Amino acid sequence: MTTQTADVIHQPFASAFFNALGKAMTVASGTPWLIAALPDAELAPDQSEPVWIRLVLDGSLRGEFQIEFRRAEAALLASKFLRQAVDEFGAEHSEALLKTVKTAISEFRSALEAEYGAFTVNTSLASQAPSELSNCARMTAADGEANRVSILMVLDPALSEALFVHSHPESAAASVVDAIKAATAKVIPQPANLNLVMDVELNVTLRFGQRKLTLREVLDLTSGSVVELDRQVEEPVELLLDGVVIARGEAVVIDGNYGLRVTEVSRAVSAPAFH
């Protein structure tokens, strides 16, 4: 993927997030914050450790991205959100920043749902920078008091690829077809003989949601414990084949057994048949 192509693909995603974040910052601080592309000016040096927040996506979009706040600017935002002076940036201020980012998630998801489908976002503080600083977007937030905050977004390769697949469904389908052809070429010399494997049984999994637990939380589980999943009741249930979502739909009960009424089939599964 070329840099120019990546910019075109990432721009709508990044703009949706930064616009939602700007609104959340406005609500948290009580003063308007406007988001704009960073001008071609050099940022003032900041030798202090930046503040990173990690956002993990699951559902129709999978992958993660991190956003970076320069520490001095993170302290400025925390002082606005907490309505108090911040002498030294600490845990309380990190939580205030994280809370504001979490507030932006609902509008961020709503802005992209029509284009990308439903997905969830798990947000947490990150202890270190991403391993790869490619696939980046930077925006500047400014308020009426001439305060400026530079925010860097770094997408991981998995999310970058997912955005590319959604933006180029024809290319994605062709890639799936090519991969299947390559995998079956040694076993099935002629494409017409694909019918030979049509009756092979495959194990599929119905997923209502998932949740990451620490070892302590797992050991504390007892009969009657409730584990909250990351999926809302109204969100579709996922059907997975070897860990890949192939369909979504509504859970039903058939003769006492769980079932799935399919409402959406993955584009990859809908790829054209071989000829």
MARLUM-937584 format. One record per residue (C-alpha): chain; x, y, z. Coordinates in nm, 4 decimals, padded with zeros to 6 digits. Layout:
BEGIN
<chain = A	xx = X	yy = Y	zz = Z> .
...
REM end
This chain:
BEGIN
<chain = A	xx = 00.0000	yy = 00.0000	zz = 00.0000> .
<chain = A	xx = 00.1554	yy = 00.3327	zz = -00.1028> .
<chain = A	xx = 00.1675	yy = 00.6287	zz = 00.1365> .
<chain = A	xx = -00.0736	yy = 00.8246	zz = -00.0830> .
<chain = A	xx = -00.3204	yy = 00.5348	zz = -00.0932> .
<chain = A	xx = -00.2926	yy = 00.4862	zz = 00.2835> .
<chain = A	xx = -00.3651	yy = 00.8551	zz = 00.3471> .
<chain = A	xx = -00.6841	yy = 00.8382	zz = 00.1392> .
<chain = A	xx = -00.8009	yy = 00.5229	zz = 00.3202> .
<chain = A	xx = -00.7138	yy = 00.6401	zz = 00.6728> .
<chain = A	xx = -00.8402	yy = 00.9971	zz = 00.6403> .
<chain = A	xx = -01.2178	yy = 00.9313	zz = 00.6858> .
<chain = A	xx = -01.1466	yy = 00.6994	zz = 00.9800> .
<chain = A	xx = -00.9084	yy = 00.9454	zz = 01.1470> .
<chain = A	xx = -01.1368	yy = 01.2441	zz = 01.0847> .
<chain = A	xx = -01.4344	yy = 01.0628	zz = 01.2405> .
<chain = A	xx = -01.2335	yy = 00.9876	zz = 01.5540> .
<chain = A	xx = -01.0766	yy = 01.3319	zz = 01.5927> .
<chain = A	xx = -01.4103	yy = 01.5091	zz = 01.5361> .
<chain = A	xx = -01.5740	yy = 01.2907	zz = 01.8029> .
<chain = A	xx = -01.2805	yy = 01.3551	zz = 02.0362> .
<chain = A	xx = -01.3071	yy = 01.7310	zz = 01.9829> .
<chain = A	xx = -01.6732	yy = 01.7231	zz = 02.0876> .
<chain = A	xx = -01.5907	yy = 01.5132	zz = 02.3951> .
<chain = A	xx = -01.3149	yy = 01.7609	zz = 02.4899> .
<chain = A	xx = -01.5642	yy = 02.0462	zz = 02.4547> .
<chain = A	xx = -01.8108	yy = 01.8769	zz = 02.6897> .
<chain = A	xx = -01.5417	yy = 01.7800	zz = 02.9428> .
<chain = A	xx = -01.3811	yy = 02.1261	zz = 02.9574> .
<chain = A	xx = -01.6891	yy = 02.3432	zz = 02.9090> .
<chain = A	xx = -01.5151	yy = 02.5401	zz = 02.6339> .
<chain = A	xx = -01.5212	yy = 02.4742	zz = 02.2568> .
<chain = A	xx = -01.2318	yy = 02.2824	zz = 02.1002> .
<chain = A	xx = -01.1891	yy = 02.2823	zz = 01.7242> .
<chain = A	xx = -01.0029	yy = 02.0087	zz = 01.5330> .
<chain = A	xx = -00.7910	yy = 02.0855	zz = 01.2254> .
<chain = A	xx = -00.5091	yy = 01.9264	zz = 01.0274> .
<chain = A	xx = -00.1694	yy = 02.0156	zz = 01.1685> .
<chain = A	xx = 00.0015	yy = 02.2918	zz = 00.9662> .
<chain = A	xx = 00.3505	yy = 02.2355	zz = 00.8279> .
<chain = A	xx = 00.5148	yy = 02.3970	zz = 01.1300> .
<chain = A	xx = 00.7659	yy = 02.2270	zz = 01.3554> .
<chain = A	xx = 00.6363	yy = 02.1288	zz = 01.6981> .
<chain = A	xx = 00.8126	yy = 02.2782	zz = 01.9979> .
<chain = A	xx = 01.0580	yy = 02.0296	zz = 02.1559> .
<chain = A	xx = 00.9162	yy = 01.8167	zz = 02.4395> .
<chain = A	xx = 01.1625	yy = 01.5775	zz = 02.6036> .
<chain = A	xx = 00.9125	yy = 01.4361	zz = 02.8529> .
<chain = A	xx = 00.7487	yy = 01.0962	zz = 02.8088> .
<chain = A	xx = 00.4276	yy = 01.1254	zz = 02.6024> .
<chain = A	xx = 00.0927	yy = 00.9860	zz = 02.7143> .
<chain = A	xx = -00.0369	yy = 00.6983	zz = 02.4999> .
<chain = A	xx = -00.3937	yy = 00.5656	zz = 02.4902> .
<chain = A	xx = -00.4673	yy = 00.2331	zz = 02.3198> .
<chain = A	xx = -00.7942	yy = 00.1570	zz = 02.1397> .
<chain = A	xx = -00.8682	yy = -00.2006	zz = 02.0313> .
<chain = A	xx = -01.1422	yy = -00.2610	zz = 01.7735> .
<chain = A	xx = -01.3405	yy = -00.5817	zz = 01.7305> .
<chain = A	xx = -01.6326	yy = -00.6696	zz = 01.5061> .
<chain = A	xx = -01.6637	yy = -00.5491	zz = 01.1475> .
<chain = A	xx = -01.3324	yy = -00.3647	zz = 01.1969> .
<chain = A	xx = -01.0490	yy = -00.5440	zz = 01.3754> .
<chain = A	xx = -00.7153	yy = -00.4134	zz = 01.4880> .
<chain = A	xx = -00.5991	yy = -00.1316	zz = 01.7095> .
<chain = A	xx = -00.4633	yy = 00.2185	zz = 01.7104> .
<chain = A	xx = -00.2967	yy = 00.4393	zz = 01.9669> .
<chain = A	xx = -00.3175	yy = 00.8121	zz = 02.0184> .
<chain = A	xx = -00.0349	yy = 01.0189	zz = 02.1641> .
<chain = A	xx = -00.0604	yy = 01.3345	zz = 02.3720> .
<chain = A	xx = 00.2570	yy = 01.5294	zz = 02.4455> .
<chain = A	xx = 00.2841	yy = 01.5295	zz = 02.8270> .
<chain = A	xx = 00.2728	yy = 01.9064	zz = 02.8735> .
<chain = A	xx = -00.0356	yy = 01.9278	zz = 02.6523> .
<chain = A	xx = -00.1937	yy = 01.6288	zz = 02.8290> .
<chain = A	xx = -00.1452	yy = 01.8175	zz = 03.1568> .
<chain = A	xx = -00.3121	yy = 02.1229	zz = 03.0033> .
<chain = A	xx = -00.6133	yy = 01.9139	zz = 02.8989> .
<chain = A	xx = -00.6330	yy = 01.7444	zz = 03.2393> .
<chain = A	xx = -00.6394	yy = 02.0857	zz = 03.4096> .
<chain = A	xx = -00.9300	yy = 02.1866	zz = 03.1844> .
<chain = A	xx = -01.1218	yy = 01.8633	zz = 03.2454> .
<chain = A	xx = -01.0647	yy = 01.8587	zz = 03.6245> .
<chain = A	xx = -01.1096	yy = 02.2374	zz = 03.6590> .
<chain = A	xx = -00.7901	yy = 02.2630	zz = 03.8611> .
<chain = A	xx = -00.4231	yy = 02.3421	zz = 03.8118> .
<chain = A	xx = -00.1952	yy = 02.0495	zz = 03.7309> .
<chain = A	xx = 00.1558	yy = 02.0856	zz = 03.8681> .
<chain = A	xx = 00.2699	yy = 01.7330	zz = 03.7855> .
<chain = A	xx = 00.0931	yy = 01.4945	zz = 03.5509> .
<chain = A	xx = -00.0142	yy = 01.1826	zz = 03.7422> .
<chain = A	xx = -00.2582	yy = 00.8918	zz = 03.7536> .
<chain = A	xx = -00.5616	yy = 01.1121	zz = 03.8260> .
<chain = A	xx = -00.4886	yy = 01.3214	zz = 03.5184> .
<chain = A	xx = -00.4334	yy = 01.0140	zz = 03.2992> .
<chain = A	xx = -00.7739	yy = 00.8844	zz = 03.4059> .
<chain = A	xx = -00.9382	yy = 01.2187	zz = 03.3239> .
<chain = A	xx = -00.7835	yy = 01.2062	zz = 02.9771> .
<chain = A	xx = -00.8849	yy = 00.8430	zz = 02.9296> .
<chain = A	xx = -01.2418	yy = 00.9165	zz = 03.0409> .
<chain = A	xx = -01.2743	yy = 01.1906	zz = 02.7787> .
<chain = A	xx = -01.1455	yy = 00.9586	zz = 02.5051> .
<chain = A	xx = -01.3977	yy = 00.6933	zz = 02.6138> .
<chain = A	xx = -01.6748	yy = 00.9534	zz = 02.5937> .
<chain = A	xx = -01.5875	yy = 01.0090	zz = 02.2260> .
<chain = A	xx = -01.6242	yy = 00.6397	zz = 02.1344> .
<chain = A	xx = -02.0041	yy = 00.6317	zz = 02.0990> .
<chain = A	xx = -02.0138	yy = 00.9143	zz = 01.8419> .
<chain = A	xx = -01.7024	yy = 00.7764	zz = 01.6696> .
<chain = A	xx = -01.8697	yy = 00.4364	zz = 01.6204> .
<chain = A	xx = -02.1963	yy = 00.5958	zz = 01.5048> .
<chain = A	xx = -02.0132	yy = 00.8035	zz = 01.2447> .
<chain = A	xx = -01.8513	yy = 00.4940	zz = 01.0887> .
<chain = A	xx = -02.1208	yy = 00.2288	zz = 01.1365> .
<chain = A	xx = -02.2964	yy = 00.2946	zz = 00.8050> .
<chain = A	xx = -01.9703	yy = 00.2513	zz = 00.6157> .
<chain = A	xx = -01.7961	yy = -00.0234	zz = 00.8117> .
<chain = A	xx = -02.0690	yy = -00.1982	zz = 01.0113> .
<chain = A	xx = -02.0905	yy = -00.2503	zz = 01.3876> .
<chain = A	xx = -01.7734	yy = -00.2754	zz = 01.5941> .
<chain = A	xx = -01.6699	yy = -00.2356	zz = 01.9555> .
<chain = A	xx = -01.3818	yy = -00.0341	zz = 02.1010> .
<chain = A	xx = -01.1904	yy = -00.1219	zz = 02.4174> .
<chain = A	xx = -00.9925	yy = 00.1762	zz = 02.5500> .
<chain = A	xx = -00.7039	yy = 00.1726	zz = 02.7979> .
<chain = A	xx = -00.3856	yy = 00.3561	zz = 02.8901> .
<chain = A	xx = -00.0763	yy = 00.2229	zz = 02.7105> .
<chain = A	xx = 00.2567	yy = 00.1874	zz = 02.8860> .
<chain = A	xx = 00.4651	yy = 00.2355	zz = 02.5733> .
<chain = A	xx = 00.4578	yy = 00.3625	zz = 02.2163> .
<chain = A	xx = 00.3461	yy = 00.1347	zz = 01.9284> .
<chain = A	xx = 00.6166	yy = -00.0885	zz = 01.7823> .
<chain = A	xx = 00.5578	yy = 00.0642	zz = 01.4372> .
<chain = A	xx = 00.5149	yy = 00.4372	zz = 01.3861> .
<chain = A	xx = 00.3792	yy = 00.4084	zz = 01.0324> .
<chain = A	xx = 00.0197	yy = 00.4642	zz = 00.9179> .
<chain = A	xx = -00.0005	yy = 00.7879	zz = 01.1175> .
<chain = A	xx = -00.2375	yy = 01.0837	zz = 01.1206> .
<chain = A	xx = -00.1898	yy = 01.4020	zz = 01.3227> .
<chain = A	xx = -00.4453	yy = 01.6648	zz = 01.4146> .
<chain = A	xx = -00.4383	yy = 01.9814	zz = 01.6238> .
<chain = A	xx = -00.7069	yy = 02.0789	zz = 01.8751> .
<chain = A	xx = -00.7384	yy = 02.4487	zz = 01.9600> .
<chain = A	xx = -00.9659	yy = 02.6374	zz = 02.1991> .
<chain = A	xx = -01.0728	yy = 03.0011	zz = 02.2213> .
<chain = A	xx = -00.7912	yy = 03.0794	zz = 02.4656> .
<chain = A	xx = -00.5222	yy = 03.0079	zz = 02.2025> .
<chain = A	xx = -00.4328	yy = 02.6730	zz = 02.3605> .
<chain = A	xx = -00.3158	yy = 02.4155	zz = 02.1072> .
<chain = A	xx = -00.2862	yy = 02.0397	zz = 02.1556> .
<chain = A	xx = -00.1206	yy = 01.8118	zz = 01.9000> .
<chain = A	xx = -00.2631	yy = 01.4580	zz = 01.8847> .
<chain = A	xx = -00.0969	yy = 01.1746	zz = 01.6937> .
<chain = A	xx = -00.2857	yy = 00.8626	zz = 01.5777> .
<chain = A	xx = -00.0909	yy = 00.5460	zz = 01.4886> .
<chain = A	xx = -00.2771	yy = 00.2546	zz = 01.3262> .
<chain = A	xx = -00.1426	yy = -00.0986	zz = 01.3518> .
<chain = A	xx = -00.1027	yy = -00.3051	zz = 01.0289> .
<chain = A	xx = -00.4127	yy = -00.5169	zz = 01.1010> .
<chain = A	xx = -00.6443	yy = -00.2150	zz = 01.1268> .
<chain = A	xx = -00.4815	yy = -00.0479	zz = 00.8277> .
<chain = A	xx = -00.5422	yy = -00.3624	zz = 00.6229> .
<chain = A	xx = -00.9034	yy = -00.3856	zz = 00.7466> .
<chain = A	xx = -00.9696	yy = -00.0289	zz = 00.6297> .
<chain = A	xx = -00.8156	yy = -00.1126	zz = 00.2926> .
<chain = A	xx = -01.0355	yy = -00.4228	zz = 00.2578> .
<chain = A	xx = -01.3515	yy = -00.2209	zz = 00.3296> .
<chain = A	xx = -01.2445	yy = 00.0496	zz = 00.0849> .
<chain = A	xx = -01.1579	yy = -00.2009	zz = -00.1911> .
<chain = A	xx = -01.4045	yy = -00.4927	zz = -00.1628> .
<chain = A	xx = -01.3290	yy = -00.6109	zz = -00.5174> .
<chain = A	xx = -00.9582	yy = -00.6371	zz = -00.4415> .
<chain = A	xx = -01.0323	yy = -00.8100	zz = -00.1121> .
<chain = A	xx = -01.2571	yy = -01.0667	zz = -00.2797> .
<chain = A	xx = -00.9957	yy = -01.1280	zz = -00.5462> .
<chain = A	xx = -00.7326	yy = -01.1809	zz = -00.2758> .
<chain = A	xx = -00.9522	yy = -01.4385	zz = -00.1026> .
<chain = A	xx = -01.0105	yy = -01.6221	zz = -00.4288> .
<chain = A	xx = -00.6379	yy = -01.6198	zz = -00.5093> .
<chain = A	xx = -00.5547	yy = -01.7498	zz = -00.1617> .
<chain = A	xx = -00.8042	yy = -02.0361	zz = -00.1897> .
<chain = A	xx = -00.6776	yy = -02.1238	zz = -00.5361> .
<chain = A	xx = -00.3197	yy = -02.1287	zz = -00.4111> .
<chain = A	xx = -00.4091	yy = -02.3449	zz = -00.1111> .
<chain = A	xx = -00.6010	yy = -02.6001	zz = -00.3166> .
<chain = A	xx = -00.3818	yy = -02.6027	zz = -00.6279> .
<chain = A	xx = -00.1752	yy = -02.9043	zz = -00.5187> .
<chain = A	xx = -00.4793	yy = -03.1069	zz = -00.4156> .
<chain = A	xx = -00.7205	yy = -03.0068	zz = -00.6918> .
<chain = A	xx = -00.5472	yy = -02.9744	zz = -01.0316> .
<chain = A	xx = -00.8610	yy = -02.8547	zz = -01.2099> .
<chain = A	xx = -01.0860	yy = -02.5764	zz = -01.0703> .
<chain = A	xx = -01.3893	yy = -02.7746	zz = -01.1852> .
<chain = A	xx = -01.2986	yy = -03.0447	zz = -00.9309> .
<chain = A	xx = -01.3702	yy = -02.8074	zz = -00.6409> .
<chain = A	xx = -01.6901	yy = -03.0089	zz = -00.5897> .
<chain = A	xx = -01.4721	yy = -03.2869	zz = -00.4494> .
<chain = A	xx = -01.4257	yy = -03.0943	zz = -00.1243> .
<chain = A	xx = -01.7716	yy = -02.9434	zz = -00.0961> .
<chain = A	xx = -01.8822	yy = -03.2105	zz = 00.1548> .
<chain = A	xx = -01.5856	yy = -03.1622	zz = 00.3890> .
<chain = A	xx = -01.7195	yy = -03.0843	zz = 00.7381> .
<chain = A	xx = -01.6007	yy = -02.7613	zz = 00.9025> .
<chain = A	xx = -01.6416	yy = -02.6576	zz = 01.2660> .
<chain = A	xx = -01.7999	yy = -02.3154	zz = 01.3109> .
<chain = A	xx = -01.8412	yy = -02.1175	zz = 01.6311> .
<chain = A	xx = -02.1245	yy = -01.8891	zz = 01.7400> .
<chain = A	xx = -01.9876	yy = -01.5929	zz = 01.9395> .
<chain = A	xx = -02.2098	yy = -01.3709	zz = 02.1517> .
<chain = A	xx = -01.9160	yy = -01.1599	zz = 02.2664> .
<chain = A	xx = -01.5862	yy = -01.1840	zz = 02.4463> .
<chain = A	xx = -01.4055	yy = -01.0441	zz = 02.7484> .
<chain = A	xx = -01.0433	yy = -01.0351	zz = 02.8582> .
<chain = A	xx = -00.9888	yy = -01.1429	zz = 03.2183> .
<chain = A	xx = -00.6788	yy = -01.1240	zz = 03.4330> .
<chain = A	xx = -00.5544	yy = -01.4417	zz = 03.5958> .
<chain = A	xx = -00.6819	yy = -01.3084	zz = 03.9305> .
<chain = A	xx = -01.0321	yy = -01.2606	zz = 03.7862> .
<chain = A	xx = -01.0320	yy = -01.6123	zz = 03.6412> .
<chain = A	xx = -00.9279	yy = -01.7640	zz = 03.9745> .
<chain = A	xx = -01.2022	yy = -01.5665	zz = 04.1516> .
<chain = A	xx = -01.4768	yy = -01.7198	zz = 03.9332> .
<chain = A	xx = -01.7288	yy = -01.9275	zz = 04.1254> .
<chain = A	xx = -02.0677	yy = -02.0792	zz = 04.0578> .
<chain = A	xx = -02.3033	yy = -01.7873	zz = 04.0052> .
<chain = A	xx = -02.0360	yy = -01.5418	zz = 03.8892> .
<chain = A	xx = -02.1414	yy = -01.3134	zz = 03.6040> .
<chain = A	xx = -01.8934	yy = -01.2233	zz = 03.3290> .
<chain = A	xx = -01.9963	yy = -00.9170	zz = 03.1286> .
<chain = A	xx = -01.9209	yy = -00.9451	zz = 02.7563> .
<chain = A	xx = -01.8161	yy = -00.6598	zz = 02.5259> .
<chain = A	xx = -02.1214	yy = -00.6921	zz = 02.3019> .
<chain = A	xx = -02.4508	yy = -00.5067	zz = 02.3510> .
<chain = A	xx = -02.7747	yy = -00.7074	zz = 02.3522> .
<chain = A	xx = -02.8919	yy = -00.5474	zz = 02.0278> .
<chain = A	xx = -02.5648	yy = -00.6139	zz = 01.8433> .
<chain = A	xx = -02.5564	yy = -00.9096	zz = 01.6005> .
<chain = A	xx = -02.4145	yy = -01.2466	zz = 01.6988> .
<chain = A	xx = -02.1076	yy = -01.3600	zz = 01.5001> .
<chain = A	xx = -02.0480	yy = -01.6902	zz = 01.3215> .
<chain = A	xx = -01.6782	yy = -01.7768	zz = 01.2978> .
<chain = A	xx = -01.4826	yy = -02.0267	zz = 01.0900> .
<chain = A	xx = -01.1292	yy = -02.0843	zz = 01.2176> .
<chain = A	xx = -01.1410	yy = -01.7529	zz = 01.4050> .
<chain = A	xx = -01.2672	yy = -01.5502	zz = 01.1054> .
<chain = A	xx = -01.6145	yy = -01.3927	zz = 01.1060> .
<chain = A	xx = -01.8082	yy = -01.5352	zz = 00.8100> .
<chain = A	xx = -02.1615	yy = -01.4218	zz = 00.8995> .
<chain = A	xx = -02.3675	yy = -01.2288	zz = 01.1541> .
<chain = A	xx = -02.7247	yy = -01.2567	zz = 01.2630> .
<chain = A	xx = -02.9784	yy = -01.3085	zz = 01.5406> .
<chain = A	xx = -02.9672	yy = -01.5879	zz = 01.7976> .
<chain = A	xx = -03.2739	yy = -01.8144	zz = 01.7903> .
<chain = A	xx = -03.3845	yy = -02.1308	zz = 01.9718> .
<chain = A	xx = -03.4777	yy = -02.4350	zz = 01.7624> .
<chain = A	xx = -03.6125	yy = -02.7436	zz = 01.9407> .
<chain = A	xx = -03.4247	yy = -02.6471	zz = 02.2554> .
<chain = A	xx = -03.0968	yy = -02.5780	zz = 02.0706> .
<chain = A	xx = -02.9323	yy = -02.2453	zz = 01.9944> .
<chain = A	xx = -02.9341	yy = -02.1390	zz = 01.6304> .
<chain = A	xx = -02.8461	yy = -01.8388	zz = 01.4143> .
<chain = A	xx = -03.0734	yy = -01.6551	zz = 01.1728> .
<chain = A	xx = -02.8203	yy = -01.5081	zz = 00.9271> .
<chain = A	xx = -02.8724	yy = -01.1401	zz = 00.8455> .
<chain = A	xx = -02.5299	yy = -01.0573	zz = 00.7027> .
<chain = A	xx = -02.2704	yy = -01.2633	zz = 00.5178> .
<chain = A	xx = -01.9054	yy = -01.1596	zz = 00.5068> .
<chain = A	xx = -01.7872	yy = -01.0176	zz = 00.1749> .
<chain = A	xx = -01.5066	yy = -01.2693	zz = 00.1732> .
<chain = A	xx = -01.7563	yy = -01.5581	zz = 00.1890> .
<chain = A	xx = -01.9603	yy = -01.3927	zz = -00.0879> .
<chain = A	xx = -01.6617	yy = -01.3909	zz = -00.3247> .
<chain = A	xx = -01.7414	yy = -01.5058	zz = -00.6804> .
<chain = A	xx = -01.7127	yy = -01.8771	zz = -00.7575> .
<chain = A	xx = -01.4299	yy = -02.0175	zz = -00.9679> .
<chain = A	xx = -01.4869	yy = -02.0653	zz = -01.3413> .
REM end
